[in-house]
C-alpha cells in the first residue's frame, strides 16, 4: 500500500508518493487547485493501484480536494499540520521545509498511523454546522439593528423603548408619535427602515430553525430528548463538534469544550477553577442546558445539582459540575448516533452492492 501525501495551498497542491515500508520518496507532482488538475493528479496516481491519500489539514485548505477524492471512492486520511511538523523535526535536516517535504511528512504520519483520521463524505453534520454559522450571523445582525433602533427611539421618546424590543412593539411605540421637526421625521423614517429589517431577520431566523429541525430529523439524533436541548442548541452541539469519534474519551470532549475544571496548582487537590479554554460556543450551549435543567424541579440535572449542593459545593461549583456531567452525557449520545449512522451507511452500501 503506497501512501500519497498532499500538502495543500490555496492555489496549488503538492503530492508525494511514499513507500511506507522503506520510507522512500517514489515521486512528486505539483498541480493547480482546479478540477482539471485534480484529474491530472488521479491519472498520475494510477501508477500505484494500491494507494491511500494523506491530506494535510483536510478540514481546511485541503477540504475540497479531500472531499473530491472521497466521492471517487479513494481512501483519504486527514493529517493535522502539527503532526507533520513533528515528523520534520525528527527527520534528518529538520530545519528544511518545502511543499514536497511537507507532503512526504503527511504520508509518513498516515503510514505510521499517528494522528491521521479517515475523511468521511459530508452529510447532515456539515449541514447543521452551516446552519448554525448562518444563525450566528443572523443573530449578530439582529442585535446590531436592534441596538440602532433603541438609540433612535431613545432620542424620539421620553424613557426610550423597553429592553426586549420587537418589530411589533417598536411599531406600536411609533404609532402614537408625531414628529414636529425635520430631524425627528428623519429619525422616524430610519426607525421604520430598521423595523422592516428586524421583521426580515426574524423571518429568516424562523426559516433557519425549520431547516435545523429538518436536518436533525435526517440526522436521527436523540439530543432533543434531553431537557433543555431544542433544535437550535442541538444543531450547535453537533455542528460545532463535528465527528465526535475524534474524541477518544468523554474527558477529551470536556477539555475541548472548556467544561473540564482546571486544578489549582498552589492549593488543595480538591479545589478547581473555571477553565477559560475550549470552544466557547459549545461551552455556552452546555451552560444554557445546565441553567434550564436547574430551573426544572423534576429534571435529572436539578437532582444532580442538589446532590452537589448537599455535598458542600457552592452554587457556582455545583453548576460547573453539572455542566461537565452534561458534557459527558452529550458526548455519549452523539457517539451512539454516529455509530448508528455508520452502521446504516454500511448496510446501504451492502444492499447497493
C-alpha positions, -999 to 999 in steps of 0.1 A, spaced: 0 0 0 15 33 -12 7 65 7 4 97 -13 8 128 9 -8 161 0 5 195 10 -24 218 1 -22 255 -5 -49 280 -17 -39 279 -53 -17 248 -56 -13 213 -42 18 192 -40 15 154 -39 44 130 -29 41 92 -31 60 73 -3 66 36 2 57 31 39 80 1 42 112 17 31 101 54 36 113 60 0 101 90 -20 87 75 -52 78 107 -70 61 140 -67 37 162 -87 25 198 -82 -9 208 -95 -32 238 -95 -63 238 -74 -86 232 -103 -109 203 -113 -88 198 -145 -56 193 -125 -74 171 -100 -80 147 -129 -43 150 -138 -35 140 -102 -56 109 -104 -40 99 -137 -6 103 -121 -16 83 -90 -28 53 -112 8 41 -112 1 28 -77 -32 8 -78 -29 0 -41 -29 35 -25 -43 57 2 -42 95 4 -29 116 34 -41 152 31 -26 177 55 -54 198 71 -82 181 52 -107 202 70 -90 235 59 -71 242 27 -73 205 17 -111 202 22 -122 205 -14 -96 180 -27 -102 156 1 -139 155 -4 -134 152 -42 -112 121 -36 -137 106 -12 -165 109 -37 -143 90 -62 -141 61 -37 -105 68 -27 -92 61 9 -84 95 23 -68 104 57 -67 137 74 -33 146 89 -31 177 112 -3 202 104 11 198 139 18 161 132 37 168 100 58 194 118 68 167 144 78 144 116 100 171 100 117 178 134 125 142 140 138 136 105 173 144 92 176 180 82 146 190 103 150 227 96 143 223 59 108 229 47 92 229 13 60 216 -2 75 182 -12 89 176 23 56 186 39 37 162 16 61 134 24 57 141 61 19 138 58 24 105 41 47 93 69 23 102 96 -5 84 78 17 53 73 27 52 110 -10 56 120 -2 86 142 -28 114 144 -43 106 110 -81 103 108 -103 89 80 -121 115 59 -158 108 55 -182 123 30 -201 154 40 -235 148 55 -261 161 80 -235 171 105 -220 196 79 -254 209 71 -260 216 108 -226 234 111 -235 256 81 -270 264 95 -255 272 129 -230 296 114 -258 312 94 -279 316 126 -250 332 144 -246 358 117 -283 365 116 -284 369 154 -255 393 153 -271 414 126 -304 415 145 -286 426 177 -268 454 158 -301 466 142 -320 464 175 -293 485 192 -296 511 164 -333 512 168 -330 515 206 -307 545 201 -332 563 177 -362 556 199 -344 570 229 -339 602 210 -376 603 200 -394 591 231 -392 600 267 -378 570 285 -369 553 253 -380 517 244 -382 485 265 -352 462 265 -370 433 248 -377 452 217 -396 436 188 -407 448 155 -444 449 167 -436 468 199 -415 493 181 -443 499 156 -467 504 184 -444 530 200 -441 550 168 -478 548 161 -486 574 187 -457 597 180 -460 629 160 -428 643 146 -425 681 150 -392 687 132 -374 676 101 -348 658 123 -375 638 141 -391 629 108 -358 616 96 -354 596 128 -389 581 123 -381 572 87 -349 554 98 -368 536 126 -393 523 101 -364 510 79 -349 493 109 -382 478 119 -385 463 84 -350 449 87 -360 433 121 -390 417 105 -369 403 77 -343 389 101 -370 374 123 -384 356 93 -350 343 83 -344 331 118 -377 312 118 -368 296 84 -333 288 98 -349 269 128 -372 249 105 -341 239 84 -323 229 116 -353 207 126 -354 190 92 -316 184 93 -319 170 128 -347 146 117 -325 134 89 -296 130 113 -317 110 137 -301 123 169 -315 118 203 -301 150 217 -335 167 217 -347 141 243 -325 158 269 -342 185 289 -331 220 278 -320 210 243 -341 223 214 -334 223 177 -311 254 179 -290 240 207 -288 205 192 -277 219 159 -249 239 177 -237 209 196 -235 187 166 -223 213 142 -195 227 164 -184 192 175 -182 176 140 -172 140 141 -174 132 178 -154 99 175 -123 121 171 -125 125 209 -114 91 224 -130 98 258 -156 120 274 -128 138 292 -112 147 259 -145 162 247 -149 181 280 -114 195 276 -123 206 241 -155 224 251 -139 240 282 -162 223 307 -134 203 324 -123 222 355 -86 232 359 -70 222 392 -54 250 412 -17 240 414 -9 260 445 -39 249 466 -55 217 479 -62 189 453 -100 193 458 -100 229 446 -105 238 409 -110 269 389 -131 277 359 -115 268 326 -112 296 301 -101 273 273 -120 253 247 -148 261 222 -167 289 239 -198 284 217 -201 248 229 -194 259 264 -222 285 262 -246 258 249 -238 235 278 -242 264 302 -277 271 288 -287 235 291 -275 234 327 -294 266 337 -326 253 321 -324 220 340 -316 237 373 -348 257 369 -368 225 362 -375 209 396 -382 174 382 -352 172 359 -323 149 364 -300 179 361 -317 196 391 -313 164 411 -276 163 402 -272 200 412 -290 194 445 -267 165 453 -236 186 447 -250 213 469 -257 187 497 -220 177 494 -210 212 504 -202 227 470 -211 263 462 -237 272 436 -211 280 410 -191 249 417 -223 228 415 -232 244 382 -197 237 368 -201 200 379 -234 198 362 -220 213 330 -192 187 329 -218 160 337 -239 172 308 -208 173 285 -202 136 292 -239 128 286 -240 147 253 -207 130 242 -222 95 248 -254 104 229 -236 119 199 -211 89 198 -240 65 198 -257 85 170 -225 84 149 -221 47 153 -257 41 143 -253 63 113 -221 44 103 -239 11 105 -267 24 84 -243 36 57 -226 2 57 -259 -16 53 -270 7 25 -236 1 7 -240 -37 11 -276 -36 -3 -264 -14 -32 -236 -39 -40 
